[in-house]
Amino acid sequence: METRPYVAWDLMNRFMVDAFKGYGVPEEDAKICADVLLESDRRGIESHGCNRFKPIYLDRIKNGTLLPVTKMDIVKDTPTTVVMDANNGMGMVASYHMMEMLIEKAAKYGMAGGAIYNSTHYGIAGYWTTMAEKAGMIGISGTNARPSVAPTWGVEPMMGTNPFTFTIPTDEEFPFNFDCATSIVQNGKIEYYERIGHEVPAGLVVTKEGGTMTDSGQILKDMRAGKCALLSIGGLGEATGGFKGYGFTTIVEILSAALAGGPFMKALSGKADDGSNQFYRLGHFFFVINPEFFMGLDTFKKTAGDICRGLRASEKAPGAERIYTAGEKEWDAWQERKDKGVPISDSVQKEIIGIRDELGLDYHFDFEK
């Protein structure tokens, strides 16, 4: 039972746009950024929504590791590819314009791919792949991130949580949307656990001594200091397939950096050798595939839908109520929240009030009663 207060979507959107503008983000860019963050909450992915508005975006603008005005330079442009330098601006803005270009190219040539370097956090990867899906195409994207994940048999944080994301059109109300990190848990989820006072389940983090830890606040501190690391999907060692997740994490790291010739691994820490803040300089990659250039969109959507329906109709484990396909839970979350608004925790309420008062914005929220 949800006990947190809800804020109407349009009210939260207007507030976030005005707050971004107050921090120097141009209005049209602010609209893109606000929509990306709120889309995360619409899908129930709270680790990347309003919870990250202040610490990942506004605070980084304030400390100089994220530029509010995004200068996008097209370094290379061919009929089917694009390489972009985001110049340490808003990763969400650069990604939006990249996807617009790739969708246009794929509509003409069937496939397109792009890479961005010198970028910053680009929100949920599923936002970009869904842009392709809404155009009747398949979207694929990934991004590297500050190092927090250890390689199999290692204990040192070397790579980011590195999501590898696909959105695939179906003939159902919702697409097949597979959007997740290649680590067992991502930094944003641990940050969310800390906010709500929950421990991290054992076995998701490895310490320098090879053990595990569960204190979410301590994990965040120790990870920043290089004293612990997240584990790739499959967990510790090879017996449960940790090497498979490690492989996927590495693939995303390579594609995010190498396609554009950008930095990677420890160079993405956001810290200089003397400990001072510096730009993160992240890399993202994007691919768009147009089913019309194969056997047609309708055929593709019907087959994809049949596969998803077949999986959900298969025999359930004892005690299980339902089998899901990727994207279904996010669709259910939206059905639950679309008329209620976005639920806001106590800590985020305080951040919203602080931002409003700092910028002198004329907003009042029901949770202030």
C-alpha positions as CSV (number, residue, x, y, z in Angstrom):
1,M,0.0,0.0,0.0
2,E,1.5,3.3,-1.1
3,T,1.8,5.8,1.8
4,R,3.9,8.5,0.1
5,P,2.1,11.6,-1.1
6,Y,1.5,12.0,-4.9
7,V,2.3,15.0,-6.9
8,A,0.5,15.6,-10.2
9,W,2.6,14.8,-13.3
10,D,2.0,18.2,-14.9
11,L,2.9,20.1,-11.7
12,M,6.1,18.1,-11.2
13,N,7.0,18.6,-14.8
14,R,6.5,22.3,-14.7
15,F,8.6,22.5,-11.5
16,M,11.4,20.5,-12.9
17,V,11.5,22.5,-16.1
18,D,11.6,25.8,-14.1
19,A,14.3,24.4,-11.8
20,F,16.5,23.2,-14.7
21,K,16.0,26.7,-16.2
22,G,17.0,28.3,-12.9
23,Y,20.3,26.3,-13.1
24,G,21.0,27.6,-16.6
25,V,19.5,24.9,-18.8
26,P,17.7,26.3,-21.9
27,E,14.0,25.9,-21.8
28,E,13.7,23.3,-24.7
29,D,16.5,21.3,-23.2
30,A,14.9,21.5,-19.8
31,K,11.7,20.0,-21.2
32,I,13.6,17.1,-22.6
33,C,15.5,16.5,-19.3
34,A,12.3,16.7,-17.1
35,D,10.4,14.3,-19.4
36,V,13.3,11.7,-19.3
37,L,13.3,11.8,-15.5
38,L,9.6,11.6,-15.1
39,E,9.4,8.8,-17.6
40,S,11.5,6.8,-15.2
41,D,8.9,7.4,-12.4
42,R,6.0,6.6,-14.8
43,R,7.6,3.2,-15.3
44,G,8.2,2.7,-11.6
45,I,11.9,2.9,-12.0
46,E,12.4,5.3,-9.1
47,S,16.1,4.9,-8.9
48,H,16.4,7.1,-12.0
49,G,13.5,9.6,-11.6
50,C,12.9,12.4,-9.2
51,N,15.2,10.7,-6.7
52,R,18.1,11.7,-9.0
53,F,16.9,15.1,-10.0
54,K,19.0,17.1,-7.5
55,P,22.1,14.9,-6.7
56,I,22.9,13.7,-10.2
57,Y,21.9,16.8,-12.3
58,L,21.4,20.0,-10.3
59,D,24.3,19.3,-7.9
60,R,26.6,18.4,-10.7
61,I,25.7,21.6,-12.5
62,K,26.5,23.5,-9.3
63,N,29.9,21.7,-8.7
64,G,31.0,22.2,-12.4
65,T,31.0,18.6,-13.5
66,L,28.0,19.1,-15.8
67,L,27.4,22.0,-18.2
68,P,23.8,23.3,-18.3
69,V,24.1,24.4,-22.0
70,T,24.8,21.4,-24.3
71,K,27.0,22.2,-27.3
72,M,26.7,19.2,-29.6
73,D,29.4,18.8,-32.3
74,I,28.8,16.2,-35.1
75,V,32.3,14.7,-35.5
76,K,31.3,12.3,-38.2
77,D,28.1,11.9,-40.2
78,T,27.5,9.2,-42.8
79,P,24.2,8.0,-44.3
80,T,23.8,5.4,-41.5
81,T,26.1,6.6,-38.7
82,V,26.7,9.6,-36.4
83,V,29.5,10.4,-34.0
84,M,28.8,13.3,-31.6
85,D,30.8,15.2,-29.0
86,A,28.5,16.3,-26.2
87,N,31.2,18.7,-24.8
88,N,30.2,17.7,-21.2
89,G,26.7,19.0,-21.5
90,M,23.4,17.3,-20.7
91,G,23.6,13.7,-21.8
92,M,19.8,13.6,-22.1
93,V,19.8,16.5,-24.5
94,A,22.6,15.0,-26.7
95,S,20.9,11.6,-26.7
96,Y,17.5,13.0,-27.7
97,H,19.0,14.7,-30.8
98,M,21.1,11.7,-31.6
99,M,18.0,9.4,-31.6
100,E,16.1,11.9,-33.8
101,M,18.9,11.7,-36.4
102,L,19.2,7.9,-36.2
103,I,15.5,7.3,-36.6
104,E,15.5,9.5,-39.7
105,K,18.4,7.6,-41.2
106,A,16.9,4.2,-40.4
107,A,13.6,5.2,-42.0
108,K,15.6,5.8,-45.2
109,Y,18.3,3.1,-45.1
110,G,16.9,0.4,-42.7
111,M,19.6,0.7,-40.0
112,A,21.5,3.4,-38.2
113,G,24.0,3.6,-35.4
114,G,25.5,6.4,-33.4
115,A,28.0,7.1,-30.6
116,I,28.4,10.0,-28.2
117,Y,31.5,10.9,-26.1
118,N,32.3,13.6,-23.6
119,S,28.8,13.2,-22.2
120,T,27.1,12.9,-18.9
121,H,24.4,10.7,-17.3
122,Y,21.6,10.2,-19.9
123,G,18.8,8.9,-17.7
124,I,17.1,5.6,-18.3
125,A,18.5,3.9,-21.4
126,G,14.9,2.7,-22.2
127,Y,13.8,6.3,-23.0
128,W,16.1,6.3,-26.0
129,T,15.2,2.9,-27.3
130,T,11.5,3.7,-26.8
131,M,11.9,6.7,-29.1
132,A,12.8,4.1,-31.8
133,E,9.9,1.8,-30.8
134,K,7.4,4.7,-31.1
135,A,8.6,5.2,-34.7
136,G,8.0,1.5,-35.4
137,M,11.6,0.5,-35.1
138,I,13.9,-1.5,-32.7
139,G,16.0,0.5,-30.4
140,I,19.3,-0.6,-28.8
141,S,21.4,1.5,-26.5
142,G,24.0,1.3,-23.8
143,T,26.3,3.6,-21.8
144,N,29.4,3.3,-19.6
145,A,29.5,5.0,-16.2
146,R,31.8,5.8,-13.4
147,P,33.7,2.7,-12.3
148,S,31.8,0.6,-9.7
149,V,31.8,-3.0,-11.0
150,A,34.6,-5.5,-10.5
151,P,35.6,-8.1,-13.1
152,T,35.0,-11.8,-12.3
153,W,37.5,-12.9,-9.7
154,G,38.4,-9.2,-9.0
155,V,37.6,-6.8,-6.2
156,E,38.5,-3.5,-7.7
157,P,35.8,-1.3,-9.3
158,M,36.8,-1.0,-12.9
159,M,33.7,-0.5,-15.1
160,G,30.3,1.1,-14.7
161,T,26.9,-0.6,-14.2
162,N,26.7,-0.3,-18.0
163,P,23.0,-0.9,-19.0
164,F,22.4,-2.8,-22.2
165,T,18.9,-2.0,-23.4
166,F,16.4,-3.1,-26.1
167,T,12.9,-1.9,-26.9
168,I,11.1,-4.0,-29.5
169,P,7.7,-3.2,-31.0
170,T,4.9,-5.7,-30.5
171,D,1.2,-5.8,-31.4
172,E,0.3,-5.4,-27.7
173,E,-0.5,-2.3,-25.8
174,F,3.1,-2.1,-24.6
175,P,6.5,-3.1,-26.3
176,F,9.0,-5.6,-25.1
177,N,11.3,-3.3,-23.2
178,F,14.4,-4.8,-21.6
179,D,16.1,-2.0,-19.7
180,C,18.6,-3.0,-17.0
181,A,22.2,-2.7,-15.8
182,T,24.7,-5.5,-16.5
183,S,25.5,-5.4,-12.8
184,I,23.2,-7.2,-10.4
185,V,22.2,-3.8,-8.8
186,Q,23.0,-0.3,-10.0
187,N,24.3,2.7,-8.1
188,G,20.9,4.5,-8.3
189,K,19.1,1.5,-6.6
190,I,21.6,1.6,-3.7
191,E,21.1,5.4,-3.5
192,Y,17.4,4.7,-3.3
193,Y,17.9,2.1,-0.6
194,E,19.8,4.6,1.4
195,R,17.1,7.2,1.1
196,I,14.4,4.9,2.3
197,G,16.6,3.3,5.0
198,H,16.8,-0.2,3.5
199,E,19.8,-2.5,3.4
200,V,21.2,-3.9,0.2
201,P,20.6,-7.7,-0.1
202,A,23.7,-9.7,0.6
203,G,25.8,-10.9,-2.3
204,L,25.5,-7.9,-4.6
205,V,28.7,-6.2,-3.5
206,V,32.2,-7.6,-3.0
207,T,34.7,-6.1,-0.5
208,K,38.5,-5.9,-0.9
209,E,38.6,-9.0,1.3
210,G,36.3,-10.9,-1.0
211,G,33.3,-10.7,1.4
212,T,30.0,-8.9,1.0
213,M,28.3,-6.0,2.8
214,T,24.7,-4.7,3.1
215,D,24.8,-1.2,4.7
216,S,23.6,1.0,1.7
217,G,25.1,4.2,3.1
218,Q,28.5,2.6,3.8
219,I,28.5,0.9,0.4
220,L,28.2,4.2,-1.3
221,K,31.0,5.7,0.8
222,D,33.3,2.7,0.4
223,M,32.6,2.4,-3.3
224,R,33.6,6.0,-3.9
225,A,36.8,5.2,-2.0
226,G,37.5,2.1,-4.0
227,K,37.0,-0.2,-1.0
228,C,34.2,-2.3,-2.5
229,A,32.7,-3.0,-5.9
230,L,29.4,-4.1,-7.4
231,L,29.1,-7.5,-9.0
232,S,28.0,-8.2,-12.6
233,I,24.9,-10.3,-13.3
234,G,25.6,-13.9,-12.2
235,G,27.4,-12.8,-9.0
236,L,30.7,-13.8,-7.5
237,G,33.0,-16.2,-9.4
238,E,31.9,-18.5,-12.3
239,A,29.7,-21.1,-10.7
240,T,26.5,-19.0,-11.1
241,G,27.5,-17.4,-14.4
242,G,29.2,-14.3,-13.1
243,F,31.6,-14.4,-16.1
244,K,28.5,-14.0,-18.4
245,G,27.5,-10.7,-16.8
246,Y,31.1,-9.6,-16.7
247,G,31.2,-10.2,-20.5
248,F,28.1,-8.1,-21.1
249,T,29.5,-5.3,-18.9
250,T,32.7,-5.3,-20.9
251,I,30.8,-5.3,-24.2
252,V,29.0,-2.2,-23.2
253,E,32.2,-0.6,-22.0
254,I,33.9,-1.2,-25.3
255,L,31.0,-0.1,-27.5
256,S,30.4,3.0,-25.4
257,A,34.0,4.1,-25.6
258,A,35.6,2.6,-28.7
259,L,33.0,3.5,-31.3
260,A,33.7,7.2,-30.6
261,G,37.3,6.8,-29.4
262,G,36.3,8.2,-26.0
263,P,37.6,7.6,-22.5
264,F,36.8,4.5,-20.4
265,M,36.9,2.8,-17.0
266,K,39.0,4.7,-14.4
267,A,39.0,7.8,-16.7
268,L,35.2,8.1,-16.0
269,S,35.5,8.5,-12.2
270,G,34.7,12.2,-12.2
271,K,37.8,12.8,-10.0
272,A,41.2,14.1,-10.9
273,D,44.4,12.6,-9.5
274,D,44.4,15.3,-6.7
275,G,40.8,14.3,-5.7
276,S,39.2,17.4,-7.2
277,N,36.0,17.2,-9.3
278,Q,36.3,16.9,-13.1
279,F,34.0,16.1,-16.0
280,Y,32.8,12.5,-16.2
281,R,33.1,12.3,-20.0
282,L,30.8,9.3,-20.5
283,G,30.1,7.5,-23.7
284,H,26.8,6.2,-25.1
285,F,25.9,4.0,-28.2
286,F,22.7,3.7,-30.1
287,F,21.4,1.4,-32.8
288,V,18.1,1.6,-34.7
289,I,16.7,-1.2,-36.8
290,N,13.7,-0.7,-39.1
291,P,11.6,-4.0,-39.5
292,E,10.1,-2.6,-42.7
293,F,13.4,-3.4,-44.4
294,F,13.0,-7.1,-43.4
295,M,9.5,-8.7,-43.6
296,G,7.5,-5.7,-42.6
297,L,6.5,-4.0,-39.3
298,D,3.2,-5.8,-39.0
299,T,4.7,-9.2,-39.4
300,F,7.4,-8.4,-36.9
301,K,5.0,-7.0,-34.3
302,K,2.7,-10.0,-34.6
303,T,5.6,-12.5,-34.1
304,A,7.1,-10.5,-31.3
305,G,3.7,-10.3,-29.6
306,D,3.0,-14.1,-30.1
307,I,6.4,-14.9,-28.4
308,C,5.5,-12.6,-25.4
309,R,2.0,-14.0,-25.1
310,G,3.3,-17.6,-25.3
311,L,5.8,-16.9,-22.5
312,R,3.2,-15.4,-20.3
313,A,0.8,-18.3,-20.9
314,S,3.4,-21.0,-20.1
315,E,3.1,-23.2,-17.0
316,K,3.8,-21.3,-13.8
317,A,5.9,-22.4,-10.8
318,P,3.9,-23.5,-7.8
319,G,2.7,-20.5,-5.9
320,A,3.4,-18.0,-8.7
321,E,0.6,-15.8,-9.8
322,R,1.9,-14.4,-13.0
323,I,4.7,-14.7,-15.6
324,Y,5.9,-11.3,-17.0
325,T,7.7,-10.3,-20.1
326,A,10.1,-7.3,-20.1
327,G,8.3,-4.0,-20.1
328,E,5.0,-5.4,-18.6
329,K,5.7,-4.3,-15.0
330,E,6.6,-0.8,-16.2
331,W,3.3,-0.7,-18.2
332,D,1.4,-1.8,-15.0
333,A,3.2,0.9,-13.0
334,W,2.0,3.5,-15.4
335,Q,-1.6,2.3,-15.3
336,E,-1.4,2.6,-11.5
337,R,0.2,6.0,-11.5
338,K,-1.1,7.9,-14.5
339,D,-4.1,9.4,-12.7
340,K,-2.4,9.7,-9.3
341,G,0.9,11.3,-10.0
342,V,4.4,10.6,-9.0
343,P,5.0,9.4,-5.4
344,I,7.5,11.5,-3.5
345,S,9.5,10.3,-0.5
346,D,10.3,12.5,2.5
347,S,13.9,13.1,1.4
348,V,12.9,14.1,-2.1
349,Q,10.2,16.4,-0.6
350,K,12.9,18.2,1.3
351,E,15.0,18.5,-1.8
352,I,12.1,19.9,-3.8
353,I,11.4,22.6,-1.1
354,G,15.0,23.5,-0.9
355,I,15.3,23.9,-4.7
356,R,12.1,26.0,-4.8
357,D,13.3,28.3,-2.0
358,E,16.8,28.6,-3.4
359,L,15.5,29.7,-6.8
360,G,12.6,31.7,-5.5
361,L,10.0,29.7,-7.5
362,D,6.3,30.2,-6.9
363,Y,5.2,26.6,-6.2
364,H,3.2,25.0,-3.5
365,F,2.8,21.2,-3.0
366,D,0.1,19.4,-1.1
367,F,2.7,17.5,0.9
368,E,3.5,20.7,2.7
369,K,0.2,20.6,4.6
